[in-house]
Amino acid sequence: MTPRALHLGDDALVLAQRLSQWIRRAPELEEDVALANIALDLLGQARLLLSRSAQVSGSGTEDTLAYLRDEHEFRNVRLAELPRGDFAHEIVRLFVFSTWRLAILTRLVDSPDPVLAAIAAKGVKELAYHRDYAAGWAVRLGDGTDLSHERMSAAVGDVWPYVAELFEPHEVELRAEFDDVIAQVFDAAGLVVPDSAPGNSGRDGGHTETMAALLAEMQSIARAHPDATW
Amino acid sequence: MVSARAVAESVKDPELPMLTIGDLGILRDVTVEAGHVIVEITPTYSGCPAMGAIRADLVRQLEQAGFDDVDVRTVLRPAWTTDWISADGRRKLAEHGIAPPGAAPPHPVPLTLSRRPQQVNCPRCGSAATVEVSGFGATACKALRRCTVCGEPFEQIKAI
């Protein structure tokens, strides 16, 4: 039970940090607001999940987990930490992430851990909204101009090597549900689903090279001023 | 003396101050045992930043009403739905230019590639000819729409 809350909390925290980096950089004000709102929902989920993880393990708080762990102690999937690319890249990442996470949380609604089940029941409403937002943009850009299609195809190529890891260890049922949603949207968007090469072992504490910079930005103030309140 | 429940119900939502937390449906329970007040509230969204302010307002207003021993607890289940916004709350929203939500979608929500057909009337002129401008707005609970008749943009509470 505990690792699940930590894993899902880390995924949400790290992607919330990445999405926040879009603030005042998105192509339109509406998308700026959308990405910030999605980041806020994920940050909220992260706080609940990390608090639960700390409570069950009997040590630390949401803050010590977020701010005082080192890179190898984070158990998020690599997809969440990929650096901010262009808008097409963010849409593909967000679509994949929210489709996958929605499938997980839908199953956790019946978790024997009542707190995890409650967090999941709340999260599915938010994630369905995120997924539909990203899917709408995937279709608009994939089926848009030659340039937008080209950039979406490139983004799919960049993101796909990080998909297999999401299903390690083999989660066959989850993968089938995920593939079905991806196929529907890519079909409407005129995008090709790449073959999924075997991924990293998943949640192994290994990260891509940009994770260190992400953590430095997120943690530096909390570490420089221990126990500060504001 | 006013009941603890009545005081708690009258606390205003900081982001939608035309509504009380009773109208919004986030006040889940108020119990008083031997002078000890337990208030249960639930967040609208997981990351709702107003929870801290609501908690502080509850404690302060209950203290002003003579309840010194107040414990505000956050409950997550059942998850808040816009269906819990009262009829009175919906009327107040519309009066303040914010379109109230339609019925909440079923869960799990099937993938929707086209905009969900929903009739949202313009809170200013009443026309049903309105379009979504953005699925997200200034707070987690709102989307942006525009009326094609009177031309006015307006906010809508997202149905969840």
Interface residues (C-beta under 8 A of the other chain):
Chain A: E30 V33 A34 A36 N37 I38 L40 D41 L42 L43 G44 Q45 R47 L48 L102 T106 P114 V115 A117 A118 I119 A121 K122 G123 V124 K125 E126 A128 Y129 R131 D132 Y133 A135 G136 V139 V181 Q184 V185 A188
Chain B: P43 Y45 S46 G47 C48 P49 V75 L76 R77 P78 A79 W80 T81 P105 H107 P108 V109 L111 T112 L113 R115 V133 S134 G135 F136 G137 A138 A140 L144 K158 I160
